[in-house]
Amino acid sequence: MNKKISKIVQVAAICLIAIVSIPNVRAEAATPKAKGEKTIALISGYSANYEFEIKLPKKLKEKQVKLSKSRSTNKKVVEAPQGYYDSKTGVYRISGTALKAGRAKISFSLKVKSKTYKYSMTITVKKYTNPFKSFKLGNKEFASKFNKKTYVPYILKGSKTVKIVPKKDWKLVSIRGLTRPGAKPVIIKNGAKISVKDDYWHICVMMKNKKTGVAQEVIFY
């Protein structure tokens, strides 16, 4: 993997590309609820991960929590989920990979001590689409740069105003500036001026489609 692609992947790992909502859950009474994505967008040129969290009691032993019967109705679209239990937080994390646009139903059983809970949900995977009518940094227009990809190579220097106008049915969720790996993101208001002095400075913009609920995040790196 060359340095350019490696950098894109590194930044994309920091920027979250997902929409959080409550999926349909089929289970018996008092089943712990699953919260996570049910509609996700693929990044151009990459697969995407879907994730769910199930809140369980803390400090359970590994053998007391077991995932089984993990299935997907269409593995070419969405792979069957895998799971991991965090004993410190009590959260069981479910994750899997979305490979192409389409729909698939995933299901799994989760045994917690002596009880077994059954989960089933449909995941919709959509292709990336450009959500911007206008995206200006200073006087330069970048909207067309995001027609086919979610990242644009651009060295941010000096003071620039960030101004975004969404396309119809889209809304702006957040603009964040990433100053260095591990640092807390800088929250940027739409129409505000930013001052960049660091060579490692990226902008992540989260957009949400008001009709489909899908969220997409684009990156200046």
C-alpha positions in Angstrom: 0.0 0.0 0.0 1.5 3.3 -1.1 1.8 6.3 1.3 -1.1 8.2 -0.4 -3.6 5.3 0.0 -2.3 4.5 3.5 -2.9 8.1 4.6 -6.5 8.1 3.2 -7.2 4.9 5.1 -5.7 6.3 8.3 -7.8 9.5 8.1 -10.9 7.5 7.1 -10.5 5.4 10.2 -10.7 8.6 12.3 -13.8 9.8 10.4 -16.8 7.7 11.1 -19.0 6.8 8.0 -22.1 5.5 9.5 -25.6 6.5 10.7 -26.7 5.4 14.1 -30.3 4.3 14.5 -32.3 1.5 16.2 -32.8 -1.5 13.9 -35.7 -3.9 13.9 -35.1 -6.6 16.5 -36.9 -9.9 16.7 -36.5 -11.5 20.1 -38.2 -12.6 23.2 -39.3 -10.2 26.0 -36.6 -8.4 28.0 -34.0 -9.0 25.3 -31.1 -6.4 25.5 -31.7 -3.9 22.7 -29.3 -3.6 19.7 -28.4 -0.1 18.6 -26.4 0.6 15.4 -26.6 1.1 11.7 -29.3 -0.2 9.4 -28.5 2.0 6.4 -24.9 2.7 5.4 -23.1 4.1 2.4 -20.0 2.6 0.7 -16.9 4.8 0.4 -15.8 4.9 -3.2 -13.2 2.2 -3.7 -13.6 0.6 -0.3 -15.9 -1.7 1.6 -17.7 -0.4 4.6 -18.3 -1.8 8.1 -21.7 -2.0 9.8 -21.7 -2.0 13.6 -24.1 -2.7 16.5 -23.8 -2.5 20.2 -25.7 -4.7 22.7 -25.6 -3.6 26.3 -25.0 -6.5 28.7 -24.0 -6.7 32.4 -20.3 -5.8 33.1 -17.5 -8.2 34.0 -19.0 -11.4 32.5 -16.5 -14.1 31.7 -15.7 -14.9 28.1 -17.4 -18.3 28.2 -20.6 -16.7 29.6 -21.2 -14.7 26.3 -21.3 -16.5 23.0 -22.5 -15.6 19.5 -23.9 -18.4 17.3 -26.0 -19.0 14.2 -24.5 -15.9 12.5 -26.0 -15.6 9.0 -26.6 -13.2 6.1 -29.2 -13.7 3.4 -26.9 -12.2 0.8 -23.1 -12.5 1.5 -22.2 -10.7 -1.7 -23.8 -7.6 -0.3 -23.3 -8.0 3.5 -21.2 -10.5 5.3 -22.5 -12.3 8.4 -21.7 -10.5 11.7 -19.0 -11.3 14.2 -18.9 -10.2 17.9 -16.7 -9.1 20.7 -17.6 -8.6 24.4 -16.0 -5.8 26.4 -16.1 -6.8 30.1 -15.2 -3.3 31.3 -18.2 -1.6 29.6 -20.6 -4.5 29.4 -21.0 -3.8 25.6 -21.1 -6.6 23.1 -20.0 -5.2 19.7 -21.4 -6.8 16.6 -19.7 -5.9 13.3 -19.5 -7.0 9.7 -18.6 -5.9 6.2 -20.8 -4.4 3.5 -19.4 -5.2 0.0 -21.7 -3.6 -2.5 -25.0 -1.8 -2.8 -28.1 -3.8 -2.0 -30.0 -5.2 0.9 -29.5 -8.2 3.2 -30.9 -9.6 6.3 -28.5 -10.6 9.1 -29.4 -12.7 12.1 -27.6 -14.2 15.0 -28.2 -15.7 18.5 -26.5 -14.4 21.6 -26.2 -16.6 24.6 -25.7 -14.7 27.9 -25.2 -17.1 30.8 -28.1 -19.5 30.5 -30.4 -17.3 28.3 -30.3 -17.2 24.5 -31.5 -14.1 22.6 -32.3 -14.0 18.9 -31.7 -10.9 16.7 -32.7 -10.2 13.1 -32.3 -7.0 11.1 -32.2 -5.8 7.6 -29.2 -3.7 6.4 -29.4 -1.5 3.3 -26.2 -0.6 1.5 -26.2 2.4 -0.8 -23.7 3.7 -3.3 -22.0 7.0 -2.5 -23.5 10.1 -4.0 -22.2 13.7 -4.0 -24.3 15.5 -1.3 -23.0 19.0 -2.1 -24.5 21.8 -4.1 -21.6 24.0 -3.1 -18.5 23.4 -1.0 -16.2 26.4 -0.7 -12.8 26.8 1.1 -12.1 30.5 0.8 -13.0 31.5 -2.8 -12.3 28.0 -4.3 -15.2 25.7 -5.2 -14.8 22.0 -4.5 -18.3 20.5 -4.8 -17.6 18.8 -8.2 -14.5 17.1 -6.7 -16.8 14.9 -4.7 -18.8 13.5 -7.6 -17.1 10.1 -7.6 -15.0 10.0 -4.4 -15.2 10.9 -0.8 -11.7 12.3 -0.4 -9.9 15.2 -2.0 -6.1 15.8 -1.7 -5.7 19.4 -0.6 -3.1 21.1 1.5 -4.8 23.4 4.0 -2.8 26.5 4.8 -3.5 30.0 6.2 -7.0 31.4 7.0 -10.0 30.2 5.0 -13.8 30.4 5.3 -15.6 27.1 5.1 -19.0 27.4 3.4 -21.2 24.4 2.6 -24.6 24.3 0.8 -26.2 20.8 0.7 -28.1 19.4 -2.3 -31.8 18.9 -2.0 -32.8 16.2 0.6 -29.4 16.5 2.3 -28.4 18.3 5.4 -25.1 19.2 7.0 -24.5 17.3 10.3 -21.0 18.4 11.3 -17.7 19.8 10.1 -14.6 18.7 12.0 -11.0 19.6 11.8 -8.4 17.0 12.6 -5.1 18.5 13.7 -3.0 15.4 14.4 -3.4 11.6 15.2 -5.1 11.1 18.5 -6.0 14.8 19.1 -9.5 15.9 19.8 -11.3 17.2 16.6 -11.9 20.9 16.2 -15.6 21.6 15.7 -16.1 24.1 12.8 -19.3 26.1 12.2 -20.6 26.4 8.7 -19.5 29.8 7.4 -16.7 30.2 9.9 -13.1 31.0 9.2 -10.4 28.5 10.1 -6.7 29.2 10.6 -4.4 26.4 9.7 -0.7 26.3 10.8 -0.1 22.6 11.0 0.9 20.4 8.0 -1.3 17.6 9.3 -4.7 19.2 9.1 -7.7 17.5 7.7 -11.4 18.4 7.4 -14.1 15.8 7.8 -17.7 16.7 6.8 -20.7 14.5 7.8 -23.8 14.8 5.6 -27.2 13.0 6.1 -29.9 12.3 3.6 -33.2 13.3 5.1 -35.2 10.8 3.0 -33.1 7.6 3.3 -31.3 8.3 6.6 -28.0 7.4 5.1 -25.0 9.3 6.3 -21.8 10.0 4.3 -18.6 11.7 5.4 -16.1 13.3 3.1 -12.5 14.2 3.8 -9.9 16.8 2.8 -6.5 15.4 3.5 
